[in-house]
Amino acid sequence: MTASAPSASATDRVFNFSAGPAVLPESVLREVQEEFLCLPGAGASLLEISHRDKLFVEILHNAENTLRSLLGISDDYSVMFMQGGATLQFSAIAANLLRGTDKTAQYLLTGSWGKKAIKEAKKEGKVVTAYDSADTNYDRLPTAADYTCPDDAAYLYYCSNETIQGVQFGSEPECPASVPLVSDASSDFLCRPLPVDKYGLLYACAQKNAGPAGVSVVVMRKDLLDIADPNIPGYLHYKNHHDNDSEWNTPPTFAIYVLGKVARWLQNDIGGLAKMEELNREKSQSLYKIIDESNGFYKGHAQTDCRSLMNVTFNLPSEEMTAKFVSEAGSHRLAALKGHRSVGGIRASIYNAMPREGVQALGDFMTDFASRNSG
Ligand SMILES: *Cc1c(COP(=O)(O)O)cnc(C)c1O
């Protein structure tokens, strides 16, 4: 080897507020690094072994079992690992539960991801937007009085946390018992305990709060597996994934391996999802408090009763000030804070793996920046 490029070290790591792919627990990254060249017992890297190798099958089963234990998922539900991101689920859900029926699928539209989900579902059947907060740029969520859902709907769909707008449901929306409740939980999966038995199906891509890009987790009530027309594309057919233990084709082995480690970190290091929720409340509240006490210098995007624990969105007095904030934050090692263009301003994504110290550093910077630039 000739002179090598300077290598980045762990001390070069910034506090990373990226919306996704996003921060991972440092201890998980270190474990992955240690095992990377040679997975214990395999004589090769995890990247190099078959998905049918018993070592990988065990990793997959352990990941599933840890998720089952964290969320209290019963045997009435299947847990599947799929590729295609959350975006493939927009199509898969409608292909399995709506295509070929004369039912309607009801959607609560509360942000950008819901809008994309509706667009795909419309290709499969009759879709009704039962609630839509576009008029207020998706800054709020419905109460039961704001929408209706017929008893014979194919399903009621919502997004538990709209990542771009930073609005999060505090609990499941009202849904008739006869209608499967479906949730896109991509950006708040594992941020708190969930009453899984209220759901027909819930899913999450991993790269926001649960692992690296490449895998999505689908938790589906088993009686819904048989509804789909078997002639839908094989990969979209949930039953194929369920019947083959997520090995109908080659699963994203590396992503499942890392997701399993993140789940174990939640279980062992954090102490479970109730504890995680407590930490997430503490972290997010410390930032919302600074916003609320800034005399209007920072303006939160979400209405206060639906503020997200995961994505804290706010605006500054001008675009110039926003650019200045992002740039100065960068020199304080606070990275990836620029908001999505549809909301503008700042988005601080403070997922499970964002340490308290990172939120504290951002909070201190916000307080200081406001005092130097307001009035
Ligand atoms: C990121 C995200 C998606 C899209 O995920 P992909 O894996 O890129 O398809 C969908 N829904 C929500 C809530 C998200 O945060």
The ligand as a MOL file (V3000), in Angstrom:
LIG
                    3D

  0  0  0     0  0            999 V3000
M  V30 BEGIN CTAB
M  V30 COUNTS 15 15 0 0 0
M  V30 BEGIN ATOM
M  V30 1 C -38.6730 7.9790 4.8410 0
M  V30 2 C -40.0990 7.6610 4.9150 0
M  V30 3 C -40.7550 6.9620 3.8850 0
M  V30 4 C -40.0450 6.5180 2.6190 0
M  V30 5 O -39.1090 5.5300 2.8830 0
M  V30 6 P -38.2870 4.8250 1.7130 0
M  V30 7 O -37.6000 3.7140 2.4250 0
M  V30 8 O -37.3440 5.8580 1.1560 0
M  V30 9 O -39.2250 4.3620 0.6840 0
M  V30 10 C -42.0920 6.6820 4.0490 0
M  V30 11 N -42.7710 7.0740 5.1330 0
M  V30 12 C -42.1790 7.7550 6.1330 0
M  V30 13 C -42.9860 8.1690 7.3170 0
M  V30 14 C -40.8260 8.0730 6.0540 0
M  V30 15 O -40.2460 8.7610 7.0430 0
M  V30 END ATOM
M  V30 BEGIN BOND
M  V30 1 1 1 2
M  V30 2 1 2 3
M  V30 3 2 2 14
M  V30 4 1 3 4
M  V30 5 2 3 10
M  V30 6 1 4 5
M  V30 7 1 5 6
M  V30 8 2 6 7
M  V30 9 1 6 8
M  V30 10 1 6 9
M  V30 11 1 10 11
M  V30 12 2 11 12
M  V30 13 1 12 13
M  V30 14 1 12 14
M  V30 15 1 14 15
M  V30 END BOND
M  V30 END CTAB
M  END
